[in-house]
């Protein structure tokens, strides 16, 4: 019957079939009512169907948004668990795990944990992108979609109510016209009856005639009103079914198509969010593979050997002792207890034996935990050397503070208004006492270290550096000193030798080595080493080809020993014997407030 412009819903394409009742065709009025009823019911049904469908579409969109939200929560929880796992297996500070990082497989595992942490970060990125690009946008779009849908159906219901109201008004006009026509017909019949009756007075006839004319006039007026309103209703109905309703259906169809397109866009974004982090995840996995391939078993095993070697020599063969002959047993020349002396010593038979060094418990009078005498020689030497390095660092720190306070005191003396010079004296005295105590500790540990090196086999790298307060023995190591200290029961005493070395170190600390000592010729410079006043970081690489300069690499950390005096150069030190000038603009300097050379006095 009517074809709409919107293709979403199509009304009847053919005119309604005339229904028959009791074998008879419907009257024109009944047929007309049937057509209007079909049109009315068709419009209403289509609005109901479309309302259900669009509501289902909104619920589907909300369901998809909930699905993406739960996926985002899964990614966040997964990333959190991965981060916690990485943090759980990170080496603890001041623990053995931190020391074990010197091995390549431990460093590889640490790098794997760091890469895993970055891997977790990519899953957090996925969750953030899902939230910002899909969930947030869908929430905003759903609100707009509900508002638009509500507006369209409100317009549809309003148009439907208007056409139904017009239909009711048309029905009233039609019924009034029908009633007036019936009344006019009755009045006309009554007038004709009265006019034909001879017994009726003329006045009654005139009255009946006037009544008939009034009824005819009312019928004519009702006919005109009905005709006008019918024309108006037909125009409104035509506009309703050919313009208003199709436009509303078209808007709903456009709204539904946009909803479906938005779902497709969100699904594509859902995949793209994962695809964006795949290259970074691949780099994390490549990093794990690379560090796994960098593990060197031989290097790690060498480090284990270096860390735990004892420094003992293997024991010699045990000689046969013939108790059947009254002879004295000679100590084996190849035994460890006699190998460092170079000559055999005889002992009374039956009283004592040459003990094997690796299996002798240290019974030295001056031994204890402080000198690490409970450790093997090589391990003891490393511990003593490490302790000496710590003491030298402490001495350097105390010296820098003393120099800074001395400079501050000089400033106070020259400018009394800046502060009282006497207030610095207690601290200077305390620093001087601390330095003396540390120097005594250095001498004590150097004596123990010298004893350990005498006992161990001669090495080409027997030299050792002790920093600013370095001291060396000026006498050559006696190869048979171990035998000279051997007691009758085969043990060793360290008391006398420690005392000798301490005295030698005190004496040698104040004078240079003799020219004839080849072992320590290059351990002293002509110029006293300058104290460290701060640190610096190289911002750019510098070659340092000119004399007096030093080459640095980008990002390298160095010690500052002399500030820029205005010439654009800063004096730095890499280690005890490698220092020089670098351009000030090439480094970032960090000066300590208590360091020597600091210019702030508060």
Helices and strands as residue ranges (DSSP letters): E 20-21, E 24-25, H 28-88, H 96-99, G 100-102, H 104-130, I 131-135, H 136-196, H 202-239, I 240-244, H 245-293, H 297-308, H 336-339, G 357-359, G 369-371, H 377-414, G 416-418, G 421-424, H 425-455, G 467-469, H 481-484, H 495-508, G 518-520, E 534-538, E 557-562, E 569-575, E 578-583, G 584-586, E 587-591
